Amino acid sequence: MNESDLRTVIARWRDDMGGTYRTWFLWDERLKNFRSIKRGLQVVVEQIEAGSFGNTYRGSALETVVRSVAEQRQIFRGADHAFLWKPKLRIPDIYEAPDNQRAFGRFLDACCCCTAEQGVIDAIHALDSRKIKGLGPAAANLLYFLHPTIVPPFNTAIARGYASLTGARVRLGRWDDYLAMRTGMLRLNDDHRELLSNDLGAVAGFLFDVGTGRYPLPPESDHSDEARAAWEADLATVRESAKATRATRIERAGEHSHTKVQGWLRDLGRDLGFQVHIAANDRSRPWGSSTLADGCVDELPPAIASISGAEAIRLIDVLWLKDQEIVAAFEVEHTTSIYSGIVRLLDLAYGAPSTRLTLFLVAPDDREPDVAAQLGRPAFRHVRSLGVRYLPYGELDRHRESIARFGEGLKAILAVSRTIPDATGG
């Protein structure tokens, strides 16, 4: 379809009293829901952070929000389907998988807080990297009500309309396809701005009506090679952007030095009321206006100092103690082999008389596969029975201040850490 014909179709669509432009986009009640939906998403984030979201969709704060979206006339009809818990498929996997639930909460929180396009795109790439089953671009319908000039709505009819217009093959469950479609929608919107709007609901509404057959366009065979090439280019750009975003996250994680993370754990332990012991070979490292060992205990508890593995235990990066008993041990594995840290934790676990000891491997967010692989080695086949937990730098950094203010004991640090997946699949 040439530009002149397309302009004519859009103009006719705008004047159609039964089309989406008149029945939804210009609907007086449409904009009134934006604020309430945003506030509802903030409640979802708050509940996930507090651990009170629960493990079911029915009756949750998310159901309230999605129901408000689904009531936004025909373009959002069925928007709740993507979030309904499907027990046989175990999707979307944000109700029974706490880690995925927290990742979804971080995604919503980032999008609620950011104001620029790149922040939203980065949040989408971060969520996509988790590969959460059943949680695809349908979540963009939530983001539309946060950023209507950045994120267009998404459903099968919109994707079908875009395919009719461009010849693109948009896969419904893929974020990269959605983002590539978004790029094309922005281009279409810019080319026909005087007939559409800065609010991407207008161009989405047009594509919705095309996709439902209200405004049929020429069949896909009439699409030019240029249009198909534009789709492929948009998709390639999105994929490169995802790679760049992941590389940036890894680089940011690398900025957190081993000493910095030890310092975070030292300060957090003291704020929670624990005594803290710093590894003997790190005690003199600068931290703040003094050293890491400032305000920490110099010696291990007598019951630990006398066992055969005490020398190795003294080298564990951070220990939290209560009543002369070690209650938590942290090995910070920045870039080095995780092997030595695991060995030190094992010396402590098998030698300590404590019955309330929790072991943590603290590492950059992208090192979880390394941790799982090491624990999958035959030499460490008994480690999982000790309940060693993985604490990503990102989780520690994001939550350490709130944990220090409102946390009690180990409960909060357990909430932001996780069990380590079995790399062998066993």
N, C-alpha and C positions, 0 to 999 in steps of 0.2 A: 504494500500500500504506500503510495507516495504521500509526501507531507501535506499537500493540499487536500487530498481525500481524508487523511487522518484528522486534520483540523476541522473539516466539515462534520465528521462523525463525533468528535468531542463536543463541538458546539451544539449539535443536535441532542447529544446526551445531557448536556447542561440544562436544556430547555424541556426535557422529558419529565413531566410531572410524576411519573411512576418510577423514574430512575433513581439510583442511589444518591445522586447529587442533591436532588430535591427532597427525597424522603428521609435521608440520613445526614448528609454533610451540612445542609442548611437547617437541620432540625434544632429548634431552640434548646432542647434538653441535652443535646450532645455534649457541649462544653461544660455543662454543670457537673458532669460525672468525672471530669479529669481530676479535680482536687480530691474527691472522695476516694477514687481508685488509688491515687498516689499515697494517700494516708493509709489506706488499707494494706498496700504493699509494705509500708514502713512497719505496720503491726506484724506482718508475716516475718519480716527480718528480725524484729525484736523478739518474737516468740522462738524463732530458730536459735538465735544467740543465747536465749535464756534456757534452752532445752525444753520448752513447754509446748512446742508446736504439735507434738504427738506423731502418731504413725498412721493416720487415716485422713483422707480428704474430706469425708462427710463431717460437717460441723466445724471444720477448721477455718481460720482466718483467710486462708487461700481460697476456700470455696466461696466465701462472701465476696471476695474481690472478683473472682472469675465469673461469678453469677452476674455481677454488675456489668462486666464486659459483655457477656453473652446477651444481655438485655439491650445492647446498643443496636437494635434493629437487625435487619436481615444480613448485613455484611459480617456480623460477628455471631450469627446463629451457629451453635455447635462449638463455640470457643472453649466450652468446658470439657469437651470430649478428651482433649489431650492431657488433662490433669486428673481425670477420673482414674481411680486405682483399679487396675485390671489384674486381679489376683492370679489368674492362670498364666499370664505373661510376665507377671511381677514388674509391671511398668505403669506409670513412670517411676523410676527407681529412686524416688526422693522421700518415700515414706518409711520404708524399712531399712534403708541404708543411711545411717547417721552422717557419714562422710559426704555422701552425695547431697544430703539435705543441707549440710552446712555450706557446701559449694554453691548450691542454689541460692541460699541466703546471701552469700558474699556477692553473687552475681546481681541480685536485686538491689542490695545495699549500694554497690558500686554505681549502678545505673540511677538509683535515687539521688545519689550525692553528686555525680559528675554533671557538668554543664556543657562540655564540648563533645563533638562528634567522636574524636579519637578515644576518649575515655569509654564511651559506649561500645565502640568496636573492640577495644581491648578486653572489656568485660565479656563480650560474646565469645571472643577467641579463647579466653580463659575457661569459660564454661564448656565450650566445644571440646577442649583438650581433655576434659574429664570423661567424655564419651558415655554420658549417663543414659542408660537405656530408656527410650520412650520420651526423652525430654529434648525435642528438636525445636525448629523455628516457630512452632506454635506459641512459644514463650514470647516471641516478638510482639504478639498482641498485647501483652502486658506492658512492654517497653513503649509501645506507641502512645500510651496514655501518660507516659513520663516525658517522652521526647517526640512529639508529633511532627516536628520539622526535621528529625534525624532518622527515625525508624518508621517504616511503613507497616501497616497491618499485613497479615499473611494467612492465607488459607488455600484450599484446593482450587477454588474458583479464580482467585487472584493469580495463582500460578498458571492456571489454564489460559487465562486472558493474556498474560504476558507471553506465553508460548504461542498463542494465536497471532500476536502482534509481531514477534521477533523470530519465531522458529526455535527458540531456546528450549532445551529439555530440562526443566526444573524438577529436581528430585525433592520430594516433599520433606523427607527426613534429614536433609543435609543443610547445615548452617552455611557452608561455603556457597551452595547454590542459592540460598536465600540472599546472602550478601552480594552475590553477583547480580541477582535480579534487582536488588535494591539499587545498585549502581546504574543499571539500565533505567529503572524507574526515575531516579534523580535526573538522568539525562533527558528522558521524555518530559519530565516536569519542567525542566529548564527551557526546553524547546517550545513548550506551549504554556508558559507561565501565565499569560494573560487570560487563558481559559481554565486554568487549574488553580493552584494555591501553594503558598509556602508550607501549609499543612498537608502532609503526604497522604492524609485520608482521602483527599480529592482524587489523586491519580490512582490510589488503590481502589477507590469506588468505581472509577471508570473501568479498570481492568476486571473488577469483580463482575460488572454487568456484561463485559465482553465474554468473560469466562462462563457465565451462566447462559449465554446464548441470546441475551436481550439485544446485543449489537454484534451480530456475526461478522467476522472479517474473512478475507480470502483464506483458503486452506494453506497449510504449512508449505506445500510445494511451491507456492508463489513467493516465498521469502527469498530474498537475495542472498548471495554468498557473503556479501558485506555484512548483513544483519547477523548471520551465523558466526562470522569471524569476530564481530563485536562481542557476542555472548562468550565465545571462547576466551577472548582477551580479558573480559571482566572476571571470568572465573579464575583465570591464571593470576590476575592481580590480587584477588582475594586470597588465594592460597599462598602467594608470596608474602602478603601482609600477615597471615597467620604464622608463618615461619618466623618473620621478623619480630612479631610480638612475643613468641615463645623465647626467641634468643634474648630479647630484652629482659624478660622475666628471669631468665637464667643469669644474665649479667648482673641484675639487681641483687639476686640472691648471693652472688659472689662478692658483692660489696660488703656483706656482713662478715667481718673477719671472725676467726675463731675466738679471739679475745673479746670481741664485742658481744658475741653470744654468751660466752661465759659470764661477762659482766651483767647481761640481762638476767641470767639465771641466778647469779649471786644476789642482785638487788631484789628480784622477785621473791626468792626464798626468805630473805630477811623481812620483806614487807608482810609475808604470810606468817611470820612468827617463828620461823625455823632458824636454828644455827646453821651456818654454812661452812663447808670445808672446800678449799680450792686445791687443785692438783699441786703437789709439792714443786714440780718444775715450772709452774706458771704463776706462783705466788707473787713474784716481783714484777710481773708485767704491768705497765701503766694502765690505769683505768680511772677516768675522771680526773680529779685533782690528786689522786694518790695511786695505789696499786690494787690489783685484784684481791689481795689477801686482807686489805684494810677492813677491820670489823669482823673478820672471820675467825673461826677456831683454828688453832695451830696443830692440834693433835687429833688423831682418830680416837674414838671411844676405847677404853681399855679392852673391852671384849673383842674388838676388831684388831687393835694394835698387836695383840698377842698371837694371832693365827698365822699360819705359814704363808698365806698370800698377801700379807699386810703391805709389803713393799709395792706390789702392783696396785692394790686398792688406793694407796696414797697418790697414785697418778691418775685416778679417775677425775675427769675435768671438774665436776661440781657434785658435792654431796649435800643433801639436806638432812639435818639431824633434829630429833626431838627426844628429850629426856635420855641423853646418852645412847640413843639408838638411831641408826641410819634408816630413814623412811623413804628416801628417793635418791637415785644415783643417775647422773646425766653424763653421757659421753658425747661430746660435740665432734662430729666427723665432717669437717669442712670440705677438704679435697683429698685427704689421705685415705688409705685403705681402712675399711670399717673393721677389718679382722682384729686388730689389736684392741680396739675399744670393746668388742664383744668379749674377748678373752678376759679383760679386766673386770667387766661386769659379771662374768661367770665366777671369777675368783671370789668376788664379793657375795654373790648369790649362794654359792655352796659353802662359804666359810662363815657367813654372818649368822648370828643366832636370831636375828629379827624375823618375825612372822608377818610383818606389815611393810615389807620392802617392795618398792616399785622401781623397775629399771627402764631408762629411756635412752634411745639413740636419737640424737638431735642432729639434723642434717638439712642441707638445702632442699627446697621443695622437689627438685627434679631428681634427687638421689634415691627416692623410694625404691625404684627397681634394683639399685645396687644393694640396698639394705636387704630386700627380699631375697636377692640372689645369694648373698653371703649366708643368710640364715637357712637357705636351702641346701647348703653344703652338708655332706654326711657327718662331718666333725661337729656340726652344731645341731644335730637332729633333735636334741632334747631342749634346745633353747626356748622353743615356743611354749613349752609347758611352764616356763618361768614368767610368761606374760610380758616379755619385753615389748615396749611401745615405741612407735615412731612419732617424733615431734618435729614437724617441718618448721624451718625458720620463719616462713611467712605467717603461720598460725601463731607462733610465739610473739612475733613482732606486733601483729595486729591486736592481740588480746592481752598483752602483758600489763598494760596500764589499768585496764578494767579489772583484771584478775587481782592486781595489787590492791585496788580500792575496795572491791566487793567480794573477793574470793575468801575461801575458808579451807584450810587443809589442802589436800591434794585434789579435791573434787574438780576445781576449775581446770587445772592443768591436765587432768585425765580427760576432760571434755574436749579439749582442743588437740589432744594427741589421738593416735589411733593404733589399733592392732596392725601388725605387719602382715600384708598378704603373702600367701604361699606361692613363691615363684614356680614351684614344681606343679602347681595345680592340684596338689594333694590335700 
